[in-house]
Amino acid sequence: MRSVFLFLSSNRNLRKFMETSRSAHRFSSRFVAGSTLDEALDACEKVNRDGLMITLDYLGENVTSMDEAAACRDMYMRCIQAIERRGIKGNVSLKLTQFGIDLSEDACRQNVRELVCEAAKNGNFVRVDMESSEYTERTLNLVYDLYAETKSCGAVIQAYLKRSEADIEDLNRRRIRVRLCKGAYLEPPSVAIQDKAAVDRNYVKLAKKLLTDGNYPGLATHDERIIEELLTFVQEQNIPPERFEFQMLYGIRRDLQTRINRAGYRMRLYVPFGEAWYPYFMRRLAERPANVLFIARNLFRS
Ligand SMILES: Cc1cc2nc3c(=O)[nH]c(=O)nc-3n(C[C@H](O)[C@H](O)[C@H](O)COP(=O)(O)OP(=O)(O)OC[C@H]3O[C@@H](n4cnc5c(N)ncnc54)[C@H](O)[C@@H]3O)c2cc1C
């Protein structure tokens, strides 16, 4: 089932049809904070009022021209400036395929560099999301270079990739902030662990490495069992709550988000907005096919 959703997520025609259909928009509203920046910023302020931080994501990936990439850069520039102006507790997360990495790596780097420099001016931060494994090496290299120059960006590591332990050791040595997630793409056995229980075990192992040797890791998961295990670990190791944060996706496990935050731990929500919601939405369905029923019920209700 998971692979069907992930396969559908890469179908360009279906994507175009869904994103331009007015009625299909209703599907995405559970996971997406709005189609405009203003709607998203209002949602971020509400999240902040509830005591949680945010990272804002302008939806879009795999652009087909450098004009589109420049438009994404301009939107992200507006996001960074609005976060500063409105005093929002948060930063931005972006994907390199949105900045044209497939078309011109140099131009992509230049686009992202402008954003990281803008964030650095206000002491803020840019998280570079991790996409499928064909981008891992290039994404990490870009983060290494921009971090050396600005100290204001961080990386994402996926626990399902076999290379991740070595990458974390490298990132820890460089003191680069890491978000750890399980990984959301369809990957072959040559590069990724296929067994879900083994991915979960690797997640815990890597998270512990980040908690003891890393620089302010972001532990991105909704997996309650893993979170409990990590909380026991931080208590045993006397790791103070300000040395790390948990991260979750907007609209997913709101009960757990609040519970962890009320227990005294930092929580950041990944808040996506924009019109290009289809691939993001399909990855969320792939993680939990029961969401299809949830959405279908809401459609019939509305
Ligand atoms: C803040 C954040 C940033 C991320 N950034 C990236 C990235 O840059 N690159 C990348 O590849 N992946 C990214 N991901 C996605 C991640 O890789 C996983 O696909 C996703 O988080 C689901 O894994 P899980 O750890 O929650 O565990 P799972 O084992 O998938 O789920 C554990 C439990 O969480 C709940 N849950 C999980 N997903 C859903 C859902 N969609 N709907 C409802 N309940 C759900 C369910 O209760 C489930 O039983 C990110 C995730 C988060 C939270």
The ligand as an ORCA input file, in Angstrom:
! r2SCAN-3c Opt
* xyz 0 1
  C       9.245     17.669     11.404
  C       9.417     16.596     10.366
  C      10.234     16.829      9.281
  C      10.442     15.834      8.329
  N      11.338     16.034      7.305
  C      11.609     15.034      6.444
  C      12.632     15.153      5.462
  O      13.298     16.182      5.331
  N      12.857     14.103      4.644
  C      12.149     12.917      4.746
  O      12.424     11.967      4.004
  N      11.164     12.795      5.656
  C      10.870     13.809      6.502
  N       9.892     13.644      7.454
  C       8.969     12.483      7.366
  C       9.505     11.269      8.080
  O      10.613     10.750      7.376
  C       8.441     10.174      8.204
  O       8.009      9.786      6.936
  C       7.221     10.596      9.018
  O       7.567     11.416     10.074
  C       6.512      9.368      9.603
  O       7.375      8.665     10.441
  P       7.245      8.591     12.042
  O       8.603      8.786     12.593
  O       6.234      9.548     12.516
  O       6.893      7.086     12.328
  P       5.838      6.049     11.748
  O       6.365      4.721     12.176
  O       5.547      6.257     10.308
  O       4.560      6.410     12.559
  C       4.484      6.283     13.981
  C       3.097      6.730     14.413
  O       2.954      8.120     14.138
  C       1.668      8.429     13.658
  N       1.785      8.905     12.265
  C       2.890      8.896     11.488
  N       2.651      9.434     10.281
  C       1.349      9.772     10.292
  C       0.500     10.369      9.338
  N       0.916     10.716      8.117
  N      -0.790     10.586      9.684
  C      -1.260     10.250     10.910
  N      -0.487      9.676     11.854
  C       0.794      9.444     11.551
  C       0.866      7.160     13.774
  O       0.275      7.128     15.048
  C       1.941      6.088     13.651
  O       1.551      4.881     14.238
  C       9.723     14.604      8.443
  C       8.907     14.372      9.555
  C       8.755     15.331     10.515
  C       7.895     15.020     11.706
*
